[in-house]
Amino acid sequence: MAFPPSPLDTINWNTLGLSITDAVNGHVESTYTLSTGVWSTPRFVSDPFLRVHGLSPALNYGQQAYEGLKAHRSPTNSILLFRPADHAARLSASAAYVSIPPIPEAHFLQCVKMAVARNAEWVAPHTSEALLYIRPLVFGSSGHLALTAPTEFTFAVFVQPGTTYHGVQPLPAVVVEDFDRAAPRGTGGGKVGGNYAPVIRWTDRARTQGYGVTLHLDAQTRTCVEEFSTSGFIGVRKAGEHVTLVVPDSKNIVASITSDSCLALAESFGWTVERREIPWSECKFFDEVVAVGTAASLLPIRSLHRPSTGETFYYGAETGDVTVKLGTAMRNLMRGKVADGFGWTVEVKEEDLLVDEAVAAQAPAVEDVSERPAEVVEEKMNGVEHTNGSVDSKEIEVEGKA
Ligand SMILES: *Cc1c(COP(=O)(O)O)cnc(C)c1O
């Protein structure tokens, strides 16, 4: 069979949203054992469930880090990842914040490519608005009560098809003032779970007040812009034809790969790029403000409100032309519609299915199976099924589709 397979023809790709359907074929798992210091050969598991010890540091101490990246289908039907090596580097940086060993770039790429290759029919048609969202995840997985390194870590890669809506209307944003996302010298630079769960109640509250996006200022002085709760901040200034993009350079924010890509594109357009502190007061002078991230792409901000001062800065109800130009360029690059002069896209190929390696991973010599759930391998695309869990993957698929 030729690789990649065509997109499923039973899916309405333009109305997927991002809700979890559990309809994909499965996920990839690899474990790191402290005594050997190596990550195991990736295994494909044909359901969305993990066996995690109830006393694992992941569940008890928040020892967890994650990534988010995307795959698209090109006009010539190849499957393209966007900047996966940069996501690999960032995951290891996030892991370091929470005392998790690094995931070597080659291993990250192998696992991500395998997860995408084994779910290739879930990569949407080039012409649709849909994407395959990829969620790599690493955590301390063995039972371990002491505040020391556990004996085992798990790296897993999940995929989820979804649709992001382009041409969205600009959204109003509000500054979160009763809560600090990230302390100075804290973990704010890491994509670690502990940075997100505390924010949910503030984003929920903001939404009830009509704000779809929340902005965080620096915790120490509350005078400088840091980032939105799940995306980076770009301020745009225009002087005649000349455009300047300004992004915060704080150590307490997640280094957005979307933002970095926008800045590189801006430079290629001959625009000016500034990475520096952004005082809140400067926000009044921006012509456009954009929230940027993998999941949201480029989300234009209509207004920025700060409750404690009563200030509101307006950027307009229509998407600005700088945001449109950057968004279109990003979209065309990710989807292989234009030549990639940056070397950002990486193709997923047939060998990334890793059929032989996945079988080899079941050999007891590679992994101590006494410490892991028993798994049965099927060499076909069905992949691996858990045999000792209470979970029946077929049951779940039906539930997910109901
Ligand atoms: C993931 C994330 C971003 C965006 O990073 P991208 O690489 O552009 O996806 C920005 N801020 C926070 C808090 C994030 O979690």
The ligand as a Gaussian input file, in Angstrom:
#p B3LYP/6-31G(d) Opt

LIG

0 1
 C        2.438000      26.362000      24.083000
 C        2.418000      27.748000      24.619000
 C        2.728000      28.845000      23.822000
 C        2.901000      28.751000      22.336000
 O        3.958000      28.000000      21.900000
 P        3.955000      27.499000      20.380000
 O        5.276000      26.864000      20.235000
 O        3.795000      28.678000      19.529000
 O        2.828000      26.546000      20.256000
 C        2.785000      30.093000      24.414000
 N        2.503000      30.260000      25.711000
 C        2.177000      29.239000      26.526000
 C        1.861000      29.500000      27.949000
 C        2.116000      27.954000      25.990000
 O        1.763000      26.938000      26.763000

